[in-house]
């Protein structure tokens, strides 16, 4: 079993996150479809499927923002979320600049 994450000073508390990342979205799913799916969990303030500007097609992932952290906890309790019959991957979306750095500049040699 993998180890736990270390503590992180002022990093964002997962229990205060109101935004989720949704990956593996089928091409036909719109932002409105995502909003409709997640609204039963709690008030959705924003739902967006990311669109490739060059092709105007779905990039297969998006973000949903709730009005408070409770719906995020409800969503994360389940692992069987599906949009249009396809299982999607859901993660908490930490705001940029909080919750740790990008994994660049990796390990020292030695």
Wavefront OBJ file of the C-alpha trace (Angstrom):
o trace
v 0.000 0.000 0.000
v 1.200 3.426 -1.020
v 2.272 5.921 1.608
v 0.235 8.931 2.611
v 0.935 12.444 1.362
v 3.047 14.659 3.572
v 1.674 17.689 5.391
v 1.802 20.931 3.473
v 1.850 24.183 5.422
v -0.698 26.498 3.856
v -1.815 24.064 1.173
v -5.502 23.766 0.446
v -7.529 21.572 2.786
v -9.190 18.839 0.661
v -12.351 19.252 2.718
v -12.663 22.863 1.531
v -12.300 22.121 -2.189
v -15.425 23.048 -4.189
v -14.136 22.132 -7.667
v -13.699 18.731 -9.285
v -11.844 17.504 -12.352
v -13.836 15.149 -14.591
v -11.848 13.043 -17.058
v -12.755 10.473 -19.688
v -15.838 12.370 -20.839
v -17.486 10.986 -24.007
v -17.398 13.377 -27.007
v -21.135 14.038 -26.982
v -21.274 15.370 -23.425
v -21.783 19.134 -23.126
v -21.239 21.480 -20.203
v -25.003 21.459 -19.669
v -24.980 17.647 -19.497
v -22.283 17.739 -16.840
v -24.177 20.333 -14.844
v -27.336 18.235 -15.020
v -25.468 15.153 -13.827
v -23.806 16.801 -10.843
v -26.597 19.137 -9.683
v -28.307 16.386 -7.634
v -25.211 16.346 -5.406
v -25.495 20.064 -4.639
v -25.594 23.557 -6.148
v -23.395 23.776 -9.266
v -21.988 27.264 -9.845
v -19.992 26.331 -12.939
v -19.620 23.344 -15.261
v -17.330 23.361 -18.272
v -16.173 20.746 -20.738
v -12.787 21.775 -22.134
v -12.905 22.370 -25.898
v -9.966 22.105 -28.264
v -9.830 25.533 -29.925
v -8.387 24.117 -33.150
v -11.014 21.445 -33.771
v -13.875 22.787 -31.578
v -14.236 19.259 -30.217
v -14.307 18.090 -26.644
v -10.898 17.383 -25.167
v -12.466 14.677 -23.029
v -12.235 16.408 -19.670
v -13.768 19.278 -17.786
v -14.385 20.899 -14.425
v -17.401 21.331 -12.183
v -17.532 23.909 -9.392
v -20.040 23.590 -6.537
v -21.364 26.293 -4.255
v -19.857 24.607 -1.195
v -17.537 21.687 -0.331
v -20.245 19.223 0.741
v -21.221 18.031 -2.761
v -17.554 17.327 -3.527
v -17.419 14.959 -0.561
v -20.610 13.252 -1.752
v -19.245 12.874 -5.284
v -15.916 11.510 -4.061
v -17.648 8.838 -1.976
v -18.771 7.112 -5.172
v -16.526 5.552 -7.761
v -19.130 4.676 -10.375
v -19.912 8.017 -11.989
v -20.856 7.683 -15.657
v -21.840 10.199 -18.328
v -23.807 8.820 -21.290
v -22.984 5.309 -20.145
v -19.216 5.833 -19.947
v -17.452 5.743 -16.595
v -15.608 8.981 -15.895
v -12.668 9.718 -13.624
v -13.195 12.300 -10.904
v -10.592 14.049 -8.787
v -10.599 17.063 -6.521
v -9.368 20.093 -8.438
v -7.074 22.198 -6.304
v -6.834 25.875 -7.175
v -3.666 26.823 -9.017
v -0.920 27.990 -6.727
v -2.243 25.945 -3.818
v -1.905 22.310 -2.895
v 1.683 21.705 -3.977
v 3.850 22.299 -7.003
v 4.033 20.659 -10.378
v 6.209 17.580 -10.399
v 9.036 19.225 -12.289
v 12.694 19.398 -11.395
v 12.327 15.877 -9.950
v 14.838 13.911 -7.962
v 18.474 14.650 -7.317
v 20.941 12.170 -8.682
v 22.925 10.296 -6.113
l 1 2 3 4 5 6 7 8 9 10 11 12 13 14 15 16 17 18 19 20 21 22 23 24 25 26 27 28 29 30 31 32 33 34 35 36 37 38 39 40 41 42 43 44 45 46 47 48 49 50 51 52 53 54 55 56 57 58 59 60 61 62 63 64 65 66 67 68 69 70 71 72 73 74 75 76 77 78 79 80 81 82 83 84 85 86 87 88 89 90 91 92 93 94 95 96 97 98 99 100 101 102 103 104 105 106 107 108 109 110
